[in-house]
Amino acid sequence: MDVDRLSAVADAVLYEGYLLYPYRRSSPKNRVRWQFGVVLPRDWVERDGPVTPGVSGAADSWYQRTECLVRVRRPDAAVTVRVRFLHQQRKQVQQAGPDGAYHPVDSLRTADGTAHLTFDEAVPREAHFTVAVDDLLRREHTAGFGAAAGQDTEPLPSGAGRVVRRREEVRGRTTLTAERLGPDLVRLRVRTENAAAFPDPAAPREEALRRALVATHTLIGGTGVEFVSLIDPPAQLAEPARGCRNAFTFPVLGGASADAPEGGGGLGPALLSSPILLPDRPQVAPESPGDLHDAAEIDEILTLRTMLLTDAEKAEARATDPRAADILDRVEALPTEVFARLHGAIRSLAPATPDASDTVDPSDAMDPSDALDASDAEAPVAPRIPAAHDLPAAPEGPGAAERPAWWQELGGDGLSPTTDTVLVDGVRVGGGSRVRLRPRRGADAQDMFLAGRTARVAGVFHDVEGGVHLAVTVDDDPAAELHTWYGRFHYFRPDELVPLEPSRPPAPSPET
């Protein structure tokens, strides 16, 4: 199975968002985790109705579906599927009492000065099965997998207490089916479901996660098979490629094509079906010395930031999770020459052929330091930004300074973001209204970080599909004034806001 070239990328997907800079438990980002490829029990996910599938896995779901095209090269061809995920476990610190009993605590410092913090961790899991293509064409193949509930206990020095790690049982089920589309062309479907029952659909997400498959993704390879790119398929396969339907994940090619050793040709020996949107043949930059777990991370920037953490912050990060401690150890021991390589790399150069009319200034030549920073192949799901955000700049001239820079009159058939209002829970809300943020389940991670915070509405926007979005600035954001000046806002739907004051009076008409 030719998936070795994808292993580093698959591991990056597995631990995407596992722990975010600054790698401390107290960081708000590390209180809202497990955002990609989360496959939860169906009873819990559908408590408010069916979920809407998409091609990425930033929304909670109870299944993933991968559909891809397979070129069958031999009569004895077979496909091999690896379903990989994280199994959440609770790390609970317990202090020893005078009566010999252990009592749960949030944190504990032992006599050697080491801090121990209660925190959620995860254990990597994998299910692996191989099926002949001919067998799949005759009947579907279903395989169950999972991990049993368990508990591990680690004593702390001098009898101060112990660390208990507990895991709930998780169960999954993967079904493979195949449909022949031509003499040597097959559509393969891989559907993975959470097979666990959940007794309390009203329970908070934190409890449901204990029975979830987290960061779920699928590696597909095999013998005598080759996979077709759904991003850039060969011209003769474009139509069947468009017929593939993927839900909560999307397959991309890995490895080089037999027909095009340099990596082209729209064919490859393996697929990575990822909940994070990736290009075909993704790679981790060879300059990267290790995973930093942060979405779309740039190693140089995060390494510099990690170096600048205070001793107290580093101590908390080390106590938070062993992976955070590994990052700190690696950063502190990073040789100068390795760090220098993170500043940039030019992967390829193409000769420039300027027009005769062009004037070339030698000072404009590319410097190697201007190249892209080394980064992991990870890519975050695009944030939810309404089309109305892409408004033209404010006009110059008299009176222009009186308008916000991000708004231009006549930009949308009489719509006026600064004066329009929308009804929210019976209250008229518009520019200047104060609200509390309540992002709904399925919102992106950046929105979830702001749950419960208060904000001020900057404007009411309408997207091209008729949706309404309210642009807000968060009250305790020290850069709120700067964001308002150049129009960088957070956007929420009306049902994600709670008004904090009575209705605004109607805006005066232009004649008033």
Steps between C-alpha positions, in 0.01 A plus 500: 500500500666817376397744773837558666537831316171612654578392856643834616206692352252250649660546843472877460129456423461266799636761740364811325381732776582244772680774692539859382761763571576614772445133598368584847183367657400853602502620138142556372592316178580185696160500669322452165673203339423208270363699206588288196373160393291447813269199448257483793215264594204554269252541788691805620576657160141481373328620814415822314445338161713360218842649439586667170794330330789694354839415353690587817476381856476815711139415595404219737355197323427134567657368178752572226458397137782478250433434132787469254588353162731199477684377193526119523831387356498124583241223529602436862481867600415579863447817703631556851326748729636650820260702714697707750369710788569626851333347807449766764607428856461702818816567699384559857746605771412363845650607830563253780307586816601431862251212505674332207221586257558686175313821418469656151677836471552747218875515553766367736864592555721224635801540731742504207331816371325333205145617424233251391180624333167332427451504123352304207743295291454254214628161389553423127298207360487327164278244326651315204337270241568373147236382249532373142340731242309209343348417839389861546335504159291199606400618849574768756749436778438627855749484785457615857779647710549687823683525829394378841453717803812516711680662789870557568640620833832678547623561859657837576826539695505476880144373515358847423230355282449340164397568141207293371431476126152372407356412161144415403429227247489619138352299213504556128394327182638532146317382189671461161305479174608512137322578174645419159500799264711351221723203415779624730322778692322461835335747735598411856298617800634488856249593769607518865244543777505538873323182616467593868169576666484812715252489787453876544465704178463815711844456657763768426750446221781437751326181611413383148864539398596217733329257259610678181747416227709819493706628204364209296659448159554216256805375311425286195754307296524151363656268246428516128304826538556867428287790618363792300531860614164665569668841492675465164384176334609392151269657241332169412412442868377848585131407477510193730724696738227765530258223595690411819324624814706552814362594841700655785826402334674526164750266331827627353774310321819389665821382340610531139318359199640201315423683176661822620784436748533869578157495659270608218248312291201522734566146630669372812564181701326616819234734638469699818137584575537788741255716700740789433511635146832410338646503148589187308830346611533706819836503673648622823780745424832315541635797699239448773666340806171377647127545542374812679133391478378848400273546195692621191799537724814681387789346686719808520233722652377242751854403595588864570183548702564186699853617576354821644272328753589588857636235735163488676316452172739226394452324834122507454533370143720211617243412766214520250593216265804287409476618139534860616809401698644335188446819299678709763791255520538501122482880471750559780746253345456619141841552337560839340550353154166311522319813614654699213352257248149581626523855366416400145560269209459537125357176363533589131593787275351577158674733252333837467432632150389861544347694215728738316305788649565383854768672703676263739661643810782275627396587856171320436670160458377234741700459815495151657378654824179605321397139433227323690580382850532129562166370618310183557266382225206564727237748382209626710144503377427843353323727750139596441524846338199645318536626148402848614832523684677554166376856463689767305705754688345833598526771234748780533396862506291729721306316767679171443667513842156507665419149373650175626779391267330166438173640364420671173161644417304343216681173563189285520164618366399722788646283776674695773700291749536787746127582521324173411357296787390141545253349749675279759282342771244777449760777529619722215878467475729706278818708497590599857287232672661299777457122492622179658649236268358147497647312199293196408622144481681460170652849507871519425759484775575873494135577574484244781786675678275805536197325655352707783701815421330837454543700180382807311336475159679693223259428218238275345608325178315294241680236298426405139282206611270716712658417835538765771824540696578745778855633518614545860803610699562328832482733800820390674708483182780759544517536121125561455547861391762400244276220366215748461725740311596253228190280508627175650205350688359177634177399325204325662150408390211667685418175686853499642451827690314602816401871517619680814291816462157609371420541133674772308269773375449505122778676315403851381416528133734703277241778482484540877 
